[in-house]
Amino acid sequence: MTRRDFVKASTTAGIATLLTHSLASRAFAQGSDTLRVGLVGCGGRGIFAGISDCAASSPGVQVTAIGDLFPHKVQTAAKSFQGSCERRKLNFEQIYKVTPDTMFSGWDAAQKVVNSNVDMVIFATPPYFRPQHLKACVAAGKHAFVEKPIATDVAGTHAFIEAADAAKEKGLCVVAGTQMRRAKHLQALMEKFHAGAMGEIVSGQSVRFGGALMNHLPDPARLPGWSDMEWQIRRWLFYTWLSGDFLVEQHVHNLDLINWALQAHPVHCYAQGARQLRTAPQYGNIYDQFSIVYEYPNGVQVTHAGRQMDGIYNANNIRLQGTRGRAVFDFSHATITGDQPFKYDGPRVAPAVQEYADLIQAIRSGQTLNEGRQVAETTMTAILGRISAYTGQAVKWDWVMKRSKLDLSPSQLGFGPAPERPVAIPGVTKLI
C-alpha cells in the first residue's frame, strides 16, 4: 500500500460513514455531558499524555475506542491507563469504556477508531501518519486532537493543510499539540510583544540543548522475524521519514514560539547539522545537532541551535531583541528588560491539559477551534531548517511550499522490506 493508496482507502471508508456518523456525533457532543474519545497510538504519548491529559482536563470524558498498529500495545493500554488514572486520582472505571469490540490493531486501526461511535479522536502516532489520519477523521465528521508535528515532509504538510481546511468548512475542531501556546506566562508575554512593549523586534536567538534519548524507545535490538518496516516503526524517533528528525519532532515547540512572537513564518533560512554520537545502526538516519539562521519578514534574523547529546551543557531558552527592550523566556519563565520591564508572576496552568480543556469546551459549545494551518506553518518552519541542513543549501519558504516535491514515503506501507535512506550529507544530498 502506497501513501496515495492509504489516503484514498482511508478517505473512501470515511466518506462511507459520513452520513451516518458526522451529524449525529457532532450533535451528541455539543452540549452533552459525555464526550466519547478515541485514541490512535497507544504508546507513552497516547496513554500517559493523550487520554490521561484529556480525561484530567474536563468532566464527562469517556475513552470508548483505541487503536494501534501493534496488537500488544492495544492489549496493555488499559493497564497503563489505569496506573496513570491512579496517579492523577481519576476514576478509571468511569472514564475507560473500551470493550473488546472497540480495540483495534493493524494498518487499518486508525480508520476503525474513526468509524466507531466517538465524538473526537486523539492522534498520537509517529508524525508521518498524521496527515492521512486527519483526512480520514474529517471525512467521518469527527473532531481531532493531533500531536505535533503534523508531518515530516512537504507532501505531508500540504495534505494536512487540505484536511484541516476541510475540517473548518465542516465546523469541526482541530487542535494541535503545540501546548506552550496555552502557558499563561507566554500568553502574557506575547500580549506585551504585540502591544509594542519592546518596540520593533530586530533579532533573536533560540537554544535547546538536551540529552540524546538513547534509551527513549523500548526496542534497542532488532528481534528475529521483524521486517525492515516493523523495525523502523518501533524505532520511529530515529528515522527521518517517521519523525522528521529531532528538529521537527521536538524543537517544533521552540520554533512555534518564535513564529508566535513575530506573527509570521520565516521567508528564508540557511543551516548546518551533523551526527556525531548517535551513529550506531539502531539510531537510524537522523542528526544529533542543528544550527539554523531563519530570516523573517523585514530582514529579522533569528538563530536556532539544537543538540541532542548526553553529557553536555543543557539549555532551553529564547532571547528576542527589540528597539525598546529585550525578552528572555522559556517554558517556565518570561521577562522583558527595557522601557517597559515585565516579569510574569501570575497564575499557572498545565498547558498539556489546558489544550484539551479548550478543545472540549469548543466542541461542547459548538465553536470551531481550528489550529491546523498554524501548526502546519510551524511544522514547515522546522522542515525548512532540516532541508537546508541536510542539503547544505539556503532555501526559501516560497520555493519549498510551491515547488518542492519532497515526499519521504516508503515505496510500500506494510510489514516487509523498507530500505533505509542514507544519512544526509550536505553538498551531496540534493534539494527535491
N, C-alpha and C positions, 0 to 999 in steps of 0.2 A: 504494500500500500504506500503510494507516494503522498507527499503533503497535499497535493491537489486532490487526490482521491479521498484522503482522510477528511479534508474540509468539505468536499462535496457530499460524502456519505453522512457526515455529522449534520450538515445543513438540511439535507433531504429528510433525514429522520426527524430533525427538529421541526421542520415545516409540517410534517405529517401530524405532529401533536399540537401544533399552534392553536387550532380552532378549539380543541377540547381542553387545553390547559391554560392558555395565555390569559384570557379574560377572567376565568374562574379563579386562578391563583392570585392575580393581582387584586381582584375584588375581595378575596378572602383575607389577604394580608392587610389591605387598607382598613384601618380602624379595628382590626381584630386584636384580641388579647394574646393569641397564639401565632407565632411566626415559625413556619416549618422550614428548616435549613438543611441543605445537602452539603456534603463535603467531598471534594475530589482531590485526592492526595493525602494519604493517611500517615505521612511521616511526622517528624517533630514539629515542623512548621504548621501542618494542618491540625494536629491534635493539641499540642501544648500552647500554641498561639491561636490558630484559627478558630476552632469551635470553642475552645476554652475562653478566649477573649470575647468572642461573640456572646456566649452564654453569660459571662460576667457583666456585659455591657447593659443588658436590658432584661426586664422580666418577660416571661411568656415565650422564651426561645425554646424550641424543641428540635433536636437533631433527628431527622427522620430517614436519611439515606446517606450512605457513604460509598466511596469507590476508590480503587487504586489499581494500578497495573498489576501489582504483585498480590496474590491471594493472602500471603501470610501477614501483610500489613493490615488488610481488612479484618482478618481474624483476631488480631491483637489490639485493634483500635479501641474496643470497649474497655478493656482492662487499663490501657494507658489513659484514656479519658477519665475513667473513674478515679484513678490516682490523682489526676490533675484537679478534678472536682473536689476531692477531699482536701487537698492543699489550699484551695481557694474558698472552701466552705460553701460549695454549691451543691444543690440537691441533684445527684446523678440520676436518680430514678425518675424525677420529674422532667429532666432535660433529655435524656438519651432514650429515644423511642425507635431506634433502628431494630428491624426484625430480620430474620434470615432472608426474607424476600426482598429486602431493600439494602442488601450488602452485595456489591458488585466488584468484580475484578476482571482484568483483561484489557485489551486495547479499546473496547467499547464501553468501559466502565463509566467514563465521563458522560457519554450520551445517555446511559441508563439512569444515572443520577439526575441529569437534567430532565429526563422524561418522567421521573417519578413525581409523586404528589408533594412537591416542595414549592415554596414561595421565592426563595433565593438560594444561590449556590456559592460556596466559598471554593476558590480555585487555588490550591497550594501545591501544584505540580511543578516539575522543572520548568523554567520560564519558556523554553521553546514551544511548549504545548499550549500556552495561554491564548494566543490569537484564535486558534481553531476551536478551543473550548468556549471562549466567549461568544464566538459566532453561533455555535450550537445553542448556547444558553439564550441568546437574544432571539433566535428563531423560535424557541419554545416559549418565549414570553416570560422569562424568569429574570429577577434581579440578580446582580452579581457583585461579589467582592473578589477582586483579582489581586493576588500578591504582586509586589514589584520584583523585578522589572517585568514588563508585559511582553517582551520579545527579545530575541537575541540577534536579529539581523534586520536588514532593511525591508525585505519582503514580509516578514512577520509584523513589523511595525505598521506597515500600510494596511495589512489585514486586520490588525487590532483597531486601527482608527476607523476603518469601514464598519466594523462590528459595533464600536462604541457610538458612532453617529447613528447607526440603525437603531440602537437602543434608545437614544434620545428621541428619535422620531416616534417611537412606540411608548414613550413615557416611562421607560424602565431605568432604574437606578444602576449606576456602575461606579463603585468606589474602589480605589486602589490602595495598596499597602504603603504609600508614602506617608507613614504615620506622623512624622515630625511636623507636618502641617497642622496637626491638632495640638501640639505643645503650646501651652499658654504663654510661656516666656518668648517663644519665637513669633507667635501671633502678635504680641505686644510690640516686639522689635520691628516686625515688618510694617506695622502701622506707623511707627516712627519714621522708618525709611521713606515710606510712600507719602508721608506728610511733609517731607523735606527736612527732617531734623539734622541730616548730615549734608545737606546741600546736594550737589550732584556727585554720584558715586563715580570715581575715576579709575579705580583699580582694586584688585583683591587677591587674596591668597587662601587656598584651601589645602589642608594637610590631613591625611588619615593613614597612620602607621599602626599596624597591629600584627597579631600572630598569624602563623602560616596555615592554621586549620588542618594540620597534617592528619589528625585523627578525628576530624569532624564527622566523617561518614563511617558507618559500621562495617564496611566490607573492604578492608585493606588488601586482601589477597583474592585472586580470581579462583573460583572453585571449578573443578571439572564439570563439564556439561553446560556452563554458562556460555552463551553465544557472545559475539562481539557486542551486539546491541544490548543484551542484558547487562554485561559488564559496564558499559559506558553509562547506562541509565542508573545503575546502582552507584556509580561514581560521578554522577551528573555535575557536581560542583566543579570538577576539574576538566570538563570538556566544553570548548567554546560554543559548539552548536546547541548545547543544552543549557548552559548557564550564562553565556555571553562574556565569560571571563569575570574576574572578581570586580573589575571596574564597573561593569554593567550590573552584576548581581548584588553587590553590596554598596559600592560607593555612589550608586544612584541616589541615595539619601542626601549625601553632601552636595551633589550637583543639583538636586532638586531645590535645595535651599538657596543656591546661587541664582538659579532661574527665577525663583520666587522673589528674591530681593531685587533683582534687576528688572523683573516683569518682562522678561524676554528670554529667548533661547540664543545660543551663540550663532554667529554667522560664519565663523571660520575657526580652524584650530590647527595646531601642529604639535606633535608629541613624540615621545620615545618610551620604550619599555623593554623589558628583558625578563628572563627567568634564570636564577642562579641557584636556588636551593631546592625548589620543587621540580626536580629533573628526573626522578625515578618514574618508571612506566605507570605506576598507579596514580600519578598526578597529571595524567592526560597531556593536554597541549596548551594549557593556559600560562600566562605570565605570573610573576610574583612582584612586579614593580611597574609603575607608570609615572610619567611626568608630562603634563599637558599644559599648553597655553591656549586658553579659549579667548577668542575675541568676540565681544558683544557689540550691539549697535552703538554708534558714536565713538568707536575705537576703544572702548573699555576692555582691558585685558585682565583676565583672572586666571591664575595658575592653580592647578590641582596636582598634588604629589601624593601618590598612594603606594604603600608597600604592604605585603603580607609575608612576614618572615618571623621566625622565632628568635628570641634573644636580642631584640632590637629596642631602641627607644620608641615608646608608644606615644602617639599624639592624635588628636581628633578635634580640629577646630577650624573656623573660618574667620578671616580678617578682611574687612572691606574699608577702603579709604575714600572719604568724601571730601568735598571742598570746604566743609564746615565741621568735620569730625571724623572719628574712626570708630568702627564697631568691631568687637571681638565676641564671637558666640560659638556655642557648640550644642550638644543635645541636652544640656542641663542649665546653661548659663547664657546671659545676654547683657552686654554693656555697650554704652556709647560714651566716648570722651570727646569733648569739643564744646561748641557754642551751646548745645542743648544736651548736657550729660544725662545719661539714663542708665539705671541698673534695675533689672526686674527683680521684684521681691513680692510677687503676688501669689494667687492660688495656683495649684498644680493639678494636672490630671494625668492619667496613664494614657499616653497617645494611642497605643496599640489597642486599647479598649475603647477609647473615645471614637475612633474611626468607625467601629461597629455601631456604637450608640447613634452616631449621626446618620449612618445608613438606615438603620432600623426606624429611627424617627421619621426619616424622609419617606420610607415605604409606607408606614402606618398613616402618615398624614396626606399621602397622595402627591407628594412633591417629587420632582425629577432631579435627583442629585447625580450628576454625571461628570466624573473626573477623567474620562477616557482620553481626550486629547491632551490634557495636562500631563498625565503620566506618560503618554506616548512621546511627548516632546522631551521630557526628562530622560526617558529611556534612550531616545535617539541622541541626546547630548552625550551620554556615556558611550554609545556605539560609535559616534563620530570620533571620540578620542581614541577608542580602541582601533578603529580603522587606520587612523593616522599613525599610531604607534606600531601596528603590525606591518604597515607598508613602508613607513618612513617618509610618507608624503604629506604635505599640507593639504587639507581638504576643506571644502566649503559646504555649508549646510544645504544650500540650494542644489548643488551637484548631487549630493548623496540622496536627498529626498526626491529629486526629479529624474536622475539619470542612473543612479547605481542599481545594479541588478543583484546585489549581494543576497544570496539565499544559502544558508548553511545546512539545509535539509540533507539527510542521507538519501541515497537513491531509493531506498525502501524502508518503510516503518514496519517492523515485525522482528521477532526473535530470529536472528540469523546473522550472516556476515555483515559487517559495517566497518569498512576500512577507516582508520583514524586519519584525520587531516594532519599533515605535518605541522610542527611548531612554526609559527610565523617568523620570518626573518626579514627585518627592514631592508629595503633595497632589492629584495628578491621576491617577496610576496607582492602580488600585483593588486592594484585597485580594480574592483569589479563594479 
